[in-house]
Amino acid sequence: MDWAAQWGWNVLNACLQLLTQPFYYISIIVVALGYRRQMLLERKLFHTRLHSWWPQTWRTIWSGLAAGLLVSLIGLFIGAHLTAGAVISLWVCTGLLMLLRVRYLCFAYAAGLLGVVQFILGLADNWRPEGWLGNVTTAIRGLDMPALLLLVAVLHIAEALLLLWKRGTSATPMYFEGKRGRLVGGYRMEEYWPVPLLLLVPVQEGGLALPWPTLFGDQTGYMLAALPIIIGFSGLTTGRLPIHKAASSARRLLLYSLGLLVLSLLAVWWSPLMLVAALFSFLAHEALVWFDSFEESQLSPLYVHPEEGLRVLAVLPGSPADELGIIAGEAVYRVNGMPIRSREDLHQSLRMNAAFCKLEIRNLRGESKFLQRGLYEGDHHQLGLVLAPDADEGWSVPARQASIYQVIAMRTGARRRKARDSGQGLPGRAQNPVDM
C-alpha cells in the first residue's frame, strides 16, 4: 500500500506540473485556431461550413489525452534522462521551426536536429561557452538522444493509429489551381494532437523503485515528469478520397516509426548510430512529405466533372444528400429523370417535383445506384451537395501549407480568380463554382 500511495502522489505531482506548463495550452490554442481558420475557409469557398471548430478541438484534446496515456504506459519501460533544460530546448527548437512551416511542429524535426547539434558539440568538447549560450549547450549536451528518438518513434506509431481512427473525417474540401491553370477540387488534411506525456525519469537520490527493469538509466530511483508535446500530419489530395489518403499515410508512418525505433535501439549499444538515427528522424520524415507530394502529382484529378453529370466534392453533414448516402467522389447523373450537366440543370430538376426527388448516382467504378427521398421545407436547395468547381473562375486557395502567422491572424489565403478564357470548361457548365 505504501508503494501504491507513493506512486499516486507521484502521478498527481506530475499532473500538476503539466497544468503549470504553458506548452500544453499553447498547443491547444494552435490547434483550435487551425480549426477555426478551416471553418472560415469553408464559408469563404462554399458559403457554408462542413465542420465546427469547437467539437473538432474537443475531440482532438481527448484523443491526444488517450494517445498520451498509451505512450506514457510504454514509457514506464523506457526510462529517459529528462531535465527542465531538455524540455525547454525541445520546445524552443520546435517553436523556431514552426515559424518556417506549421508542420514542423512535429517533434521528429526538433529531436533530430538537436541530435545533430549534440553530435557536433561532442566533436568540439573543449568548447565551453559561458552565459546563456553555455546553459543552452549544456542542456543540449545532456539530452538523452536515444531515449528521445525512441520516444519520437513511439509517438509516430500513436499518430498513425490516430490517422486510421480519424479516417480523414476532418479533411477540408478546397478548390486548388491544377495543371494548366484549371480549378480542381481536393482536400487539405491537417491533423494535430496535443499529447501530454508523463515520462519515467531516473534520479540519483530518492525516487521510487520499480519491480521491472527499464531500457535506459541504471539508477534505482525514478520519478514521473510531465512533457507536453504536439504530434500531427499535414497533406493534400486531389486524386484520392480522404479515407484512402489517411490509410496510405498511416502505413508509411508505421514503416517510418519502425525504422526509427530500430535505429534508436541500436544506438543504445553502438553510440555512432545515434547520428544516423537523428538524421533519419527528420530526413526520412521529410522524404515522406516529398514522396506524398510526388505521388499526388502523378494522379489524375478526381474532383472534376465527368463528361456527363456533376462530381460531388463533399456532402454537408445531416443534409438530405448525407441521409441518402451520397459520398464524395460520386457523380450526380440524373435527377427526376432529367440528365444533369450544370448546376442550373440540378436546380431545375429539383423544382420539377417540389415534394419528392429521384436520383441516379454513379460511383467511382461507373456503376449506377438509384436513390429517392421526400423534400421538406427547410431542406438545402442543392440537397447539401458541395460540387467540384466548374471552370477557372471563382475562389481558390494555394496548395502550400499555411504559415503560423496565417493561422494566428485567421487569414484563409483564399483569393478571387478572374476568368481567363470563357471557352474553358465543358459546354453547358455553369460558371459559378460557389453557387450554394
N, C-alpha and C positions, 0 to 999 in steps of 0.2 A: 504493500500500500504506500510506503514511503517513496518507492521508486515511481509509482504512478502519480503521486502528488507532486513530486519534483518535476516530472515531465509536463504535468498540467500547467504548473506555474511557468515553465519554460516556454510552452506554446503560447500562453497568454501574454508573456512579456514580448515574444516575437511579433505577435499580432498587434500589440501596442506600438512597437517600433514601426510596423508597416503604416499604421494610422498617422504617425508623426512625420513620415517621409513625404515630401512633395511630389516625388517622381510618379507615384501611382496616380495621384489626382491629375497631374499634367497629362499622363497618357489617356486617361478617361476623357479629359476635355478635348484632346486632339481627335479622339475617335468620335465624340459627339459632334464636333464641328464638321468633321468629314461627312457624317450622315446628314447633317443639316444642309451642307452645301449640295449634297446629292439630291435632296428634296427640292431645293431651289432650282437646280439644273433641270429636273424633270418638269417643273412648272414652266420653265422658260421654253423648253423644246415642245412640250405636249399640252400645255395649258391645264395640266392636272398633275397629280403625284401618284406614283405607284408604291412608294414606301413612306413610312412615318419615322422620323428620326429618333424619337424617344423610345418606342418599343424596340427598335433595332439596337440602340445603345444599351438598353437594359439586357437584351439577350446576349449582347457582346460581353457585358460585365459578368453575368453569372456563368456563361460558358468559359470565360477566361479564368474565373474562380475555380471551376471544375478542372480545367487544364492545370492550373497552379497546384491544386491538391494532388493530382496524379503525378506530376513531375516532382513535387515535394516528397511524396512517398518513395519514389525511386531514388531521390537524393539522400534518403536515410541510409542507403547502402553505398553512397559515393564518398561523402565527406570532402569538403573543399576548404582550402585556406582563404577565407574571405575577410577583408578588413574594410573599414569605412572608406579608406583611401581607394580601395579597389572598386567599391560601389560608385564613388564619385567619378573615378576615371572612366568607368564604363558609360555612365550617363552623360558625362561631358563629351566624350568621343561620339556617342550616339547623337547628341544634340547638334554637334558641329556637322556631322554627316547629313543629318536631317535637313540642314539648310540648303544642301545641294539637291537632294531628292527625298520625297516623303518616304519612299520605300526603303531608304537607308535606315529607317527606324529599327529594322531587323538587327538583332544583336550579332548575327553572323558576321556582319561587316565590322562592327566595333570590336568584337572579341578577336577576330582575325587580324585586324590592323594593329591592335595592341600587342598581339603575339609577335608580329613582325618587329614592332618597335622594341619590345623586350629583348628580342634576339640581337638587334643592333646595339642596344645598350650593353648586352653581355659581351660583345666584341670590344666595347670601349669601357671596360670595367674600371679603369683608373680615373675615368671622368666622373667626378662627384661635385656637381654644382651646388651652390648654396641658395638660400631663399626659397621662393615659391617654386622655382624650377627644380630645385633639389627635392622638394616634397613630391612634386609630380613624378620625377624619375624614380624616387624611392618607392612610390606606390606602384608604378608600372613594373619595377624590378621584382616586387613582392607578389605579383599576380601569380596565382596557381593556374597556369595556362592549360595544362592537360585537363584539369578538372573543369575549367570554364568551357573549353571547346567540347568536352563530353556533354556538358550541360546544354550547349547550343544544339548538339545532335539530338538529344532527348526532346528539347523544345520543338525542333522541327518535325519530329515524329508526332508530337501533340498537334502541331499546326496542320500536318497532313490529315490527321484524324478529324480535326475541326472542319477542314475543307470538305471532306467527304460527308460530314454531317450537315453542313450548310447547303450542299448540293447547288451552289450558285444562286440561291434564292434572293440574295441581297444585291445581285448584279443590276447595274443601271443601264437601261436601254438608251442609246445615243445615236446621233447622226454624225458620221465621220466623212471626211473627204477622201474618197477612194482613188484608185488609179484613173488617170485622165481627167481628174477634177470632178468626177461624178460622185454625188452623195450616195452613201451606202449606210444601211443600218448595222448596228453592232451593240456590244455590251462592254462596259467597263466593270471590271471586278476588283474591288478594293476591300479587303477584309483585314482588320486589325483587332487584336485582342490584348487588353491589359492583363498581364498574368502576375499575380502576387506569389512569390516563392518563399518558403521557409526552408532554408538550407542548413544542413548539419555541418557545423564548423568545429574543428578540433581546437582545443585550448591547452595552454601549457599547464595551468594550475586550476584545480577545482573542476567544475563541469560534471556532467552526468556520464555514467558508464553505460556501455552498450553490450547487450548479450550476443551481438553478431559483429563480425569484422567489417571494416569499411575499405573501399578501394584506395582512397587517398588518406594520408595522415596516419601517424603512428602513435599519437598521443592517446592516453587512456580516458581523457575527459572531453566532452563535447557540449556544445550549446547550439540553440537554434538562432539563426539570424535572418532577418527579412530582406528580400531583394525583389523589389517590384520591377518588372521588365515589360516589354511590349513585343509581340510577335505579329506577323502579318504577311499577306500575299497581295500582289498587285499584278494585273494583266488586263488585256482586252481581247475580244474575239469578234470577228466579222464573218467567220466561216463555220462556226460551230454553235451548238446550244450551250448555255452556261453550265448545265449539269455535266455535259461531256468535257468541257474545258476544265471544270473543277476536278473531275475524276482523273484526267491525264496529268494535271499539275500535281495532284496529291501523290500519284505513283512516282513521279520524278522526285518529289520532295523526300519520299521514303528512301529512294535509292541514294540521294544526296546525304541523308541522315545516316544511313548505314555506312557509307564511305567515310564520313567524318567520325563516326563512332569508332570504327576500326583504327583509323589513324591516331585518334586521341588515346586509345588504349595502348597501341604500340609505342606511342611517345612516352608512356609511363616507364617502359622498360628500356627504351633507347632514346635518349633526350634529343639527338639531332632531328628526329622525326617531328619534333614539336613545330619547327619552322614549316615543314611540309604541311602539317595539319592546319596551321594558321593560314597559310596561303590558300589551301584548299577551302577553308571556311568561307572566304569572300570571293575568291576567283571562281570556284565551282558554282557558287550561288549566282554570281553574275552571269556565268555561262548558261545557267538555266533560264535566266531572263532573256539572254540573246537568242537561245535556241527557240524559246517560245515565240519571240517576235519573228524569227526566220520562218518558223512553221506556219504562222498565221499568214505571212506574205505569200506562201505557196498555195494557200487555199482560195478557192473561188468564193466571192461574197455570197453568203446565204440569204441575207435580209435585203434582197432586191426583188422587185415584182417579176413574176414569170411572164411568159407570152400571153397567158390567159389567167385572169384572177388577180387578187391583191395579196401580197405576202404579209403575214402577221409578224410584227416585231415583238410585241408584248401584249399582255392581257391585264386589264385592271382587276385587282383582287375584289371579289364579291360582285362583279359585274355579270350581266347576262351571258357574255361570252365565257366567263370563268365557270358559271354554272353549267353551260353546255359542254364544257370540256375542251374548248379550243385552246391550243397551246402555241407558243412561239415557234415560228418556222413553217407553220401550215399556211395554206393559201385559201382565201375565200373565192370559190369558183362561181357559184350561183346562189342567189337569194330570191326566194319566192318564184323560182323558175326563170329568173332573168340573169343572163350572163353578166359578170361583173368585170369591168375593165378600168374603172376610175372610182374615185370617192363619190362623185356625183351619181354614178350608177348605184353604188351601195345605198346612198341616202334615198334615191328614188325608189329602189326596190323595197326598202323597208316601209316607205309610205304607201306602197301598193295595198298593204294589209295592215291596218292600224292596230289590230288585236293579236296577230299571230305572224310568225315568220318561219320559213323552212329554208335551211341552208345546205348547200353541198360544199364540203370542205375537202381539200386534197392535202394529204400528209406529205412528208419528205420523200416517200417512196412513190409518190404519184397515185396512191390509192385514194379512192373517194369514200367519204363517210357522210351520212345524211343525218342532220340534226334538226330538231324543231322545238319551238318554245313559244309560249304566250308572251305578248308585250304588255307592259303595265305602265301606268302613269309614274313618271319619275325615272324610268329606265334611261340609260345613256343612249343618245341619239345614234351612236355608232356601235351599239352593243358593248361598249367598253373595250374596243379593239384599238391598239396602237399599231398603226400600219407603217411599213417601210417607206422611206422617202420616195417621191415620185420622180424628181429630176434634180438639177443642181441649184434650185432656188429655195431659200429658206434659211433656217438656223443650222449651224454645225458647231462641233467642238473639236479642238485639236486632239490628235491621238496621243500626244505626250502627256505624261502624268503631271498633275498639278504640283506646284511648289507649296511649301508650308505657308508662305505669305498668302497665296490664293485661298488656302483652306481657312486661315485665321480671318482674312478680310472678306470671306464669303464671296469671292469672285468666281463665277461659274466658268468663265472662259468661253462661253457661247458667243458666237458672232453672227450677225446677219450677212448672208451672202447675196450677191447680185446675180441676176440671171445672165449667163454668158452667151447662151445660144438657145433661142426659143425652139429650135428644132431638136434639141437633145431630149432624150427620154422616149418612151414609147408613144405612138399616136393614141390620142384619146385620153391620155392620163391627165388628171387634174394637176395643176402646178403649185398647189399649196400643201407642203408637207406637214403642216401643223394644224390642219383643219380638224379640230376635235370638238 
